[in-house]
Amino acid sequence: MSIKENTVFLTVTNSRFIPITENLIKSLNYYHPNIDLHIVCINTTNDEIDYMKSLHKNLYPIIATEKFESEDHEKGYCCWCRTWNILNVMLSKNKNVFYLDADIFLRGSLEELFPYLNEAGIMIRAKNSNPQEYRGNNGMIWVKNTPLNHKIIIDWIHKTRAKGKIWLAEQLALNEIVRENWDKINYKDFPKKFNGISTNEESVIIHMKGPKNL
């Protein structure tokens, strides 16, 4: 089975963010309709889920049942829950997981990216690629389905939860995980053509980073 055939996409959205998320859904359906898209749906209605399913022929909702103390708690959960949902999807589908934030969209095919993914155990865009000072942007996370990565993601889940309900808990935890396991995980950065930076006119992946009020 090819790396593309052995991969699924994953994202997270809530009701307020669906107008942004639909750009990702439509672009994935246009360029890679045969790759399953799993969406964690937080505080969404059945009608909203049906609408998202109408935009992609292989979309599978994951219904979150968490109760929230505030809008900030819900917003934080949308970030934190990527940790255990990456693991759950990987184990339940026995496939690699390519997580994409919901404010990302494609403006071209990822065909040229798949060979790079095949070479990586974990791929995250680096802000600082020094192993001792590593910082990444975890809006795009590729995780190969391996026993080692299962353990790594479990550690990431525990570290995220240990930090409590703070903004970017999962980002801080993942930075620590990569630093601690640098020599084990076969980490790779995204190549420039696919790095997601919105000001990079070459990038096929665009990460819009917002809007913040959603």
Secondary structure, 3 states (H helix, E strand, C coil): CCCCCCEEEEEEEEHHHHHHHHHHHHHHHHHCCCCCEEEEEECCCHHHHHHHHHCCCCEEEEECCCCCCCHHHHHHHHHHCHHHHHHHHHHHHCCEEEEECCCEEECCCCCCCHHHHHHCCEEEEEEECCCCCCEEEEEEEEECCCHHHHHHHHHHHHHHHHCCCCCCHHHHHHHHHHHHCCCCCCEECCCHHHCCECCCCCCCEEECCCCCCC
